[in-house]
């Protein structure tokens, strides 16, 4: 403050100058007015101070590419689209060109499906311009996020394709040939024989296996991702990495089954909102939804695996209620554009009165929990329930599997072990197969011919 006043043209006020004034009150008025001028000068200097970008991140994916700029103060920006050639332009106001921004072009991968290159330069005084050279037509979205968790203010730029990907067609082109067929539930029972816990078949020797024509589709949801790391252990292991590794192993095992195929809600390190995870499962017309997690607790001795289903009436325990709130807050951390309305979510909330899906979810959860109990200690011996947003599909049986506590050093070590990850995936598959053995899927208008 003193340096600012000294460098200004405001005259210095002394005791002598006050005595020379016509009156004490006149001098006092002068002093107060000059103090006000100094305050205005300080405000003016603050207003023109540049905003510093403390971090810049790029999250590429087949579905969209996200660019995030982080600062301790809000970021003023404007977004525009230019044609011939296709470009996205973001003008940043009063931004300092830091090393984080200078290094941002190098973060754009040659394999990025939408962005060819990124350029940064001073467009005009007070405006720093980011230009994204595109590979295809896109539908960009930009929005701001307020500070949350360890993040400051964030400006998020999402580059979506102009024509969104069709997850069902992607799955079919990868794994199966679909042809119209007819039939009822009797002739499409999956090739899975009911077994008791010891693995003995409950079928009689004289019965033949039913023909497999029904492709069972399972949506596997690796929790968290991208801007949302999920739980973090003391040594720095992130939940999002563990969940993706286990989910990929589960998908590989499911795809080897003659009558099953799996699709991941995310297949890389990027953020997917909770409503979009549900949307993907419904677009796939999935028979099951399995969300994979590895949570943490405030005390490191907490341990064990758990399975959760949705509850309409409240949580079955305080721990389940705490966990559901923590998982539901993931969208605040990952960053959701609240200006985009999701009609699938609206329909989901309207249909939650349907309890049949929850009952099926509990059946699935019990089978999976029984299998997981053979490879790890169970935190609870029964399927728990709470208001998990990611489980709120009205027509798809859905469970959330907490594979272990990443905050427990012993269980963290197991979660990082590929052999344990494989065992966990195998246990989940066994539970899924036992569920379908006793609850065959309903017929669809589209069947499958496996070759």
C-alpha positions in Angstrom: 0.0 0.0 0.0 2.7 2.4 0.9 4.7 1.7 -2.2 1.6 2.2 -4.3 0.9 5.6 -2.7 4.5 6.7 -3.0 4.5 6.0 -6.8 1.2 7.9 -7.3 0.6 11.7 -7.8 -1.2 12.0 -4.5 0.4 14.7 -2.3 1.9 13.7 1.0 -0.1 14.7 4.1 1.9 16.1 7.0 1.0 17.8 10.4 2.3 21.1 9.0 -0.1 21.0 6.1 -2.9 20.4 8.5 -2.0 23.5 10.6 -1.9 25.5 7.4 -5.4 24.5 6.5 -8.2 27.0 7.0 -9.7 24.7 9.6 -9.2 21.3 11.1 -12.3 19.9 9.5 -11.3 21.0 6.1 -8.0 19.1 6.5 -9.9 16.1 7.8 -12.1 16.1 4.8 -9.0 16.3 2.6 -7.4 13.4 4.4 -10.5 11.2 4.1 -10.9 12.0 0.4 -7.2 11.2 -0.3 -7.6 8.0 1.6 -10.5 7.1 -0.6 -8.5 7.9 -3.7 -5.8 5.6 -2.5 -8.3 2.8 -1.9 -9.7 3.3 -5.4 -6.2 3.1 -6.8 -5.5 -0.2 -5.0 -8.8 -1.6 -6.3 -7.8 -0.5 -9.8 -4.5 -2.3 -9.6 -6.2 -5.5 -8.3 -8.7 -5.3 -11.2 -6.0 -5.4 -13.8 -3.9 -8.1 -12.1 -3.5 -11.1 -14.4 -4.9 -14.5 -13.4 -2.4 -17.3 -13.2 -3.1 -20.8 -14.4 -1.7 -23.1 -11.8 -2.4 -26.4 -13.8 -3.5 -27.4 -17.2 -4.6 -31.0 -18.0 -5.8 -32.9 -21.1 -7.9 -36.0 -20.9 -8.4 -37.6 -24.3 -10.9 -40.4 -25.0 -12.9 -41.9 -27.8 -16.1 -40.2 -26.6 -14.7 -36.8 -25.9 -11.5 -34.9 -25.0 -11.5 -32.7 -22.0 -9.1 -29.8 -21.3 -9.0 -28.3 -17.8 -7.4 -25.0 -16.7 -7.1 -24.5 -13.0 -6.5 -21.2 -11.1 -6.9 -19.8 -7.6 -9.3 -17.1 -9.0 -12.1 -17.4 -11.6 -11.2 -17.5 -15.2 -12.9 -15.2 -17.6 -13.3 -16.6 -21.1 -15.3 -16.7 -24.3 -15.8 -19.6 -26.7 -16.3 -19.6 -30.5 -16.2 -21.9 -33.5 -14.5 -21.1 -36.8 -14.9 -22.9 -40.1 -12.7 -23.6 -43.1 -10.8 -25.1 -41.5 -12.6 -26.3 -38.4 -11.3 -24.7 -35.2 -12.4 -24.0 -31.6 -11.2 -20.7 -30.2 -11.1 -19.9 -26.5 -10.2 -16.3 -25.5 -8.9 -15.9 -21.9 -9.0 -12.5 -20.4 -6.1 -11.1 -18.3 -4.3 -14.4 -18.1 -0.6 -14.7 -17.5 1.2 -17.0 -20.0 2.8 -19.5 -17.6 4.8 -22.6 -18.2 1.7 -24.7 -17.6 0.0 -23.0 -20.6 3.1 -23.0 -22.7 3.4 -26.8 -22.2 -0.2 -27.5 -23.0 0.2 -27.9 -26.8 2.6 -30.8 -26.1 -0.1 -32.6 -24.1 -2.2 -33.1 -27.3 -1.6 -36.6 -28.5 -1.4 -37.5 -32.2 -4.0 -40.2 -31.4 -6.5 -37.7 -30.1 -9.7 -38.4 -32.2 -10.8 -34.8 -32.3 -7.9 -32.3 -31.8 -5.1 -32.1 -34.4 -3.1 -29.4 -32.6 -3.4 -26.7 -30.0 -1.9 -23.2 -30.4 -1.5 -20.4 -27.8 -0.7 -16.8 -28.4 -1.5 -13.2 -27.4 -4.5 -12.2 -29.5 -4.6 -8.6 -28.3 -3.7 -6.7 -25.1 -5.4 -8.5 -22.2 -6.5 -11.5 -24.2 -4.7 -14.8 -24.5 -6.1 -17.0 -27.3 -6.2 -20.8 -27.4 -6.9 -22.3 -30.9 -7.8 -25.9 -31.3 -7.2 -27.2 -34.8 -9.7 -30.0 -35.3 -9.7 -33.4 -37.1 -13.5 -33.5 -37.5 -16.7 -31.5 -36.8 -17.3 -31.2 -33.0 -19.8 -29.8 -30.5 -17.7 -28.1 -27.8 -18.9 -27.2 -24.4 -17.2 -24.9 -21.9 -18.2 -24.3 -18.3 -16.7 -23.2 -15.0 -16.4 -25.1 -11.7 -16.0 -23.6 -8.3 -13.3 -24.9 -5.9 -14.0 -28.3 -4.5 -11.8 -30.9 -2.7 -8.2 -30.2 -3.6 -9.1 -28.2 -6.8 -9.3 -24.5 -7.2 -11.4 -22.7 -9.9 -11.5 -24.7 -13.1 -12.4 -23.8 -16.6 -13.4 -27.0 -18.4 -13.5 -27.4 -22.2 -15.1 -30.6 -23.5 -14.7 -31.4 -27.2 -17.5 -33.8 -28.2 -18.1 -35.2 -31.7 -20.9 -33.5 -33.6 -22.4 -37.0 -34.0 -22.2 -38.9 -30.7 -20.8 -42.5 -30.7 -23.4 -45.3 -30.5 -22.2 -47.6 -27.7 -24.4 -50.5 -28.8 -23.1 -50.5 -32.4 -19.6 -50.3 -31.1 -20.1 -53.3 -28.9 -21.8 -55.3 -31.6 -19.1 -54.5 -34.2 -16.5 -55.6 -31.8 -18.0 -58.8 -30.3 -21.0 -60.2 -32.1 -23.1 -60.5 -35.2 -26.8 -59.6 -34.5 -29.7 -61.0 -36.6 -33.4 -60.8 -36.0 -34.8 -64.0 -34.5 -38.0 -65.1 -32.7 -38.5 -67.0 -29.6 -39.5 -66.8 -25.9 -37.7 -67.1 -22.7 -37.8 -70.9 -22.8 -35.5 -71.2 -25.8 -33.0 -68.5 -25.0 -31.8 -69.6 -21.5 -28.1 -69.0 -21.3 -25.7 -71.9 -21.4 -25.1 -71.7 -17.6 -26.0 -74.7 -15.4 -27.2 -73.9 -11.9 -24.6 -75.0 -9.3 -24.4 -75.2 -5.6 -21.7 -73.5 -3.7 -19.4 -76.6 -4.1 -19.7 -76.3 -7.9 -21.9 -79.3 -8.4 -24.4 -79.1 -11.2 -28.1 -79.3 -10.3 -29.1 -80.7 -13.7 -29.9 -84.3 -14.2 -27.6 -86.3 -16.5 -30.3 -87.0 -19.0 -31.1 -83.3 -19.9 -29.5 -81.6 -22.8 -28.2 -78.1 -22.6 -30.6 -75.5 -24.1 -29.6 -73.8 -27.3 -27.7 -70.5 -26.8 -29.2 -67.8 -28.9 -29.6 -64.9 -26.4 -26.6 -62.6 -26.0 -26.4 -61.3 -22.5 -24.9 -57.8 -22.3 -23.3 -56.6 -19.1 -22.3 -53.0 -18.5 -19.2 -52.7 -16.4 -18.6 -49.4 -14.7 -15.1 -48.6 -13.5 -15.6 -46.0 -10.8 -14.2 -42.5 -11.0 -11.7 -41.4 -13.7 -10.0 -38.3 -15.2 -10.4 -35.3 -12.9 -12.0 -37.5 -10.3 -9.3 -39.8 -8.8 -11.7 -41.4 -6.3 -10.1 -42.5 -3.0 -6.4 -42.1 -2.6 -4.2 -44.2 -0.3 -1.5 -42.8 1.9 1.1 -44.0 -0.6 -0.7 -42.3 -3.5 -2.5 -45.2 -5.1 -5.7 -43.9 -6.8 -9.0 -45.7 -6.9 -9.6 -44.9 -10.5 -6.6 -46.9 -11.6 -7.6 -50.0 -9.6 -11.2 -50.0 -10.7 -10.2 -49.7 -14.4 -7.7 -52.6 -14.1 -10.3 -54.9 -12.4 -13.1 -53.9 -14.8 -10.9 -54.6 -17.8 -10.1 -58.1 -16.5 -13.8 -58.7 -15.8 -14.7 -57.7 -19.4 -12.1 -60.0 -20.8 -13.5 -62.9 -18.9 -17.1 -62.1 -19.8 -16.2 -61.8 -23.5 -14.8 -65.4 -23.4 -18.2 -66.7 -22.4 -20.2 -68.1 -25.4 -23.4 -66.2 -24.5 -22.1 -63.0 -22.9 -20.5 -59.7 -23.9 -19.4 -56.8 -21.8 -19.0 -53.1 -22.4 -17.1 -50.6 -20.2 -18.6 -47.2 -19.3 -15.0 -45.9 -19.6 -12.0 -47.7 -21.1 -9.4 -45.1 -20.1 -8.5 -42.4 -17.7 -11.2 -39.9 -18.3 -14.3 -38.6 -16.4 -17.8 -39.9 -17.0 -20.7 -38.4 -15.1 -23.0 -40.6 -13.0 -26.1 -39.9 -15.2 -24.0 -40.7 -18.4 -23.0 -44.0 -16.9 -26.6 -45.0 -16.6 -27.3 -43.6 -20.1 -24.7 -45.8 -21.6 -26.1 -48.9 -19.9 -29.6 -48.2 -21.2 -28.3 -47.4 -24.7 -26.6 -50.8 -24.7 -29.9 -52.4 -23.5 -27.8 -54.0 -20.8 -29.0 -56.9 -18.8 -26.9 -56.0 -15.8 -24.9 -53.0 -14.5 -21.9 -53.7 -12.3 -20.0 -50.7 -10.8 -16.5 -51.4 -9.5 -14.9 -49.4 -6.7 -12.2 -49.6 -4.1 -13.0 -47.1 -1.4 -11.3 -45.5 1.6 -12.3 -44.8 5.2 -11.0 -42.3 7.7 -9.5 -45.1 9.8 -6.9 -47.3 8.1 -8.0 -50.5 9.9 -11.3 -50.7 8.0 -11.2 -53.6 5.7 -13.2 -56.1 3.6 -15.2 -56.3 0.4 -18.9 -55.2 0.1 -21.7 -55.3 -2.4 -24.4 -52.6 -2.5 -27.8 -52.2 -4.2 -30.1 -49.3 -4.5 -32.5 -48.4 -1.6 -35.7 -46.4 -1.9 -36.2 -46.1 1.8 -32.8 -45.1 3.1 -29.5 -46.7 3.9 -29.2 -50.0 5.7 -26.3 -48.6 7.8 -24.6 -45.4 8.7 -21.5 -46.6 6.7 -23.6 -47.3 3.6 -25.2 -43.8 3.9 -21.8 -42.2 4.3 -20.4 -44.1 1.3 -23.4 -43.3 -0.9 -23.0 -39.6 -0.2 -19.3 -39.8 -0.9 -19.8 -41.6 -4.3 -22.7 -39.3 -5.3 -20.3 -36.3 -4.8 -18.1 -37.6 -7.5 -19.7 -35.4 -10.1 -18.8 -32.3 -8.1 -15.1 -33.3 -8.2 -15.1 -34.8 -11.8 -16.9 -31.7 -13.2 -20.3 -31.8 -14.7 -21.8 -29.2 -17.0 -25.0 -28.4 -15.2 -26.4 -26.5 -18.2 -26.8 -29.8 -20.1 -30.1 -31.6 -19.1 -30.2 -35.4 -19.2 -33.7 -36.7 -20.1 -32.5 -40.3 -19.2 -31.9 -39.2 -15.7 -35.3 -37.5 -15.5 -37.0 -40.7 -16.6 -34.9 -42.7 -14.2 -36.0 -40.6 -11.2 -39.6 -41.0 -12.3 -39.4 -44.8 -12.5 -37.7 -45.4 -9.2 -41.0 -46.6 -7.7 -40.4 -49.9 -9.6 -39.1 -52.2 -7.0 -38.8 -55.3 -9.2 -35.4 -54.1 -10.4 -34.1 -53.5 -6.9 -35.2 -57.1 -5.9 -33.3 -58.5 -8.9 -30.3 -56.3 -7.9 -30.4 -57.9 -4.4 -30.4 -61.4 -5.9 -27.4 -60.5 -8.1 -25.6 -58.9 -5.2 -26.0 -62.0 -3.0 -24.5 -64.3 -5.6 -21.6 -61.9 -6.2 -21.0 -61.4 -2.5 -21.0 -65.1 -1.9 -18.2 -65.6 -4.5 -16.2 -62.6 -3.3 -16.3 -64.0 0.3 -14.1 -66.9 -0.9 -11.2 -64.6 -1.8 -11.4 -61.8 0.7 -12.8 -60.9 4.1 -16.3 -59.4 3.8 -17.0 -56.1 5.5 -20.7 -57.1 5.7 -22.1 -60.5 5.3 -25.2 -59.2 3.5 -25.9 -56.9 0.6 -26.2 -53.4 1.8 -28.5 -50.7 0.4 -28.3 -46.9 0.0 -29.2 -44.2 -2.4 -26.3 -44.5 -4.9 -27.0 -42.3 -7.9 -25.1 -44.7 -10.2 -27.5 -47.5 -9.4 -30.7 -45.7 -10.2 -31.5 -47.4 -13.4 -35.2 -48.4 -13.3 -35.0 -51.4 -15.6 -31.5 -52.8 -15.2 -30.4 -54.8 -12.1 -27.5 -52.9 -10.7 -24.9 -53.4 -8.0 -21.8 -51.6 -6.7 -18.9 -53.7 -5.7 -16.4 -52.4 -3.2 -13.5 -54.7 -3.9 -11.5 -53.7 -0.8 -10.4 -50.7 1.2 -7.6 -48.8 -0.6 -7.0 -47.0 2.7 -6.0 -50.2 4.4 -2.3 -50.8 3.7 -2.7 -54.6 3.5 -5.7 -54.5 1.2 -4.1 -51.8 -0.9 -1.2 -54.1 -1.6 -3.7 -56.8 -2.7 -5.6 -54.4 -4.9 -2.4 -53.5 -6.7 -1.6 -57.2 -7.3 -2.6 -58.4 -10.7 -3.3 -61.9 -9.4 -5.7 -60.6 -6.8 -7.4 -58.4 -9.4 -7.8 -61.5 -11.6 -9.3 -63.4 -8.7 -11.7 -60.6 -7.9 -12.8 -60.5 -11.6 -13.3 -64.2 -11.6 -15.4 -64.1 -8.5 -17.6 -61.4 -9.9 -18.1 -63.4 -13.1 -19.0 -66.6 -11.1 -21.6 -64.6 -9.2 -23.1 -63.2 -12.4 -23.3 -66.7 -14.0 -25.0 -68.1 -10.9 -27.5 -65.3 -11.0 -28.4 -65.9 -14.7 -28.6 -69.7 -14.0 -31.5 -69.0 -11.7 -32.8 -65.9 -13.4 -32.7 -66.3 -17.2 -32.9 -63.0 -19.1 -36.1 -62.1 -20.9 -36.5 -62.3 -24.7 -35.6 -59.4 -26.9 -36.7 -58.5 -30.4 -33.0 -58.8 -31.4 -31.2 -62.1 -30.8 -27.7 -63.3 -31.5 -26.2 -65.9 -33.7 -22.8 -66.8 -32.2 -20.3 -68.2 -34.7 
